[in-house]
Amino acid sequence: MGKNGIIKKAMEVGEIGFSKDGGAINWFPGHMAAATRAIRSRLKLSDLVIEVRDARIPFSSANQDLQPQLSAKRRVIALNKKDLANSNVLNLLDLVEFKLKEVISREPTLLVMVVGVPNVGKSALINSIHQIASTRFPLQEKMKRATVGPLPGVTQDISGYKIAHQPSIYVLDTPGVLVPNIPNIEIGLKLALAGSVKDSVVGEDRIVQYLLTVLNTRGTPLHWKHLANPTEKTTQISEDKPGYNPKDLRPKMKKLPDASDLLYVKDLVAEVRHALYVTLSEFGGNIEDENDMECLVEHQFEVLQKVLRIPHKSSEARLMVSKKFLTLFRSGKLGSFVLDDVPES
């Protein structure tokens, strides 16, 4: 099947039957309800809000229930996880510094709140602000972590950091919160794929079904055609059951990956990409047909099991395939992706 035969976005892939089987996706435990109430309360006192979103899902990672209040405040929308190099963090901090100085000119004391859905990098951003704050803003004493509260429920998890003394600047780190009811399955699957919803809530199998369907629908594996078959260059790994030595059970210090480890990961990624290219390019069915798509995805699961060297006899083989493939995607090894439909301009 040629590239021209692929319909890039002909359907809402989250709504197709085999991705939809698990039903609606909602994850709103009690601590999120309490944290949402606390965030609403603290928003009234905040001078500046930094709303952190996942750059892969810039629209889906927005908490719609909080948008009316957020839009009424001075706000910076930070698209985090743009790449693995974190070069975007420095640019983001430049923007945050500019906004802080803008507000400081009018406010003797500044309260900044950082909000976002789970796992979008709020804490990482605050840690980065912490690390460079001493060089950007004067702090006369050692920087300490302060706890803001107490507030009802579990809202004591909102933590305060003083990052400057003159003027006084405080940053509030808030728990990641979702909406009580995610509006549709597509958004729920995107949040799960990005790691904002617990894997156990959705199921790794279902998440990977969705991911493979997205890749196939967009024709992404066809862009990996240039990859030669990497299997000849990859070091063969014995499938024999390894022997064990009691000494091996002792705790060992974690060592940094060496060149051979990095080469193995690189070869594994190349094999995975090549396998997906072959399965899609040789696919003889109709990519728009739901049953055909399901057959293709099932075939890709089988091929990935071989490429990822998951034993066929394992009762949890499919789960192991799903976890390994998700790790490659979330770590950026498969490439950069934007899952939301974002205007090119």
Helices and strands as residue ranges (DSSP letters): G 3-5, G 13-15, H 17-20, H 30-43, E 48-54, H 67-71, E 75-80, H 87-104, E 109-115, H 122-136, E 145-147, G 155-157, E 159-164, E 168-173, H 185-194, H 199-202, H 204-218, G 220-224, G 230-232, G 246-249, H 259-281, H 290-307, H 317-330
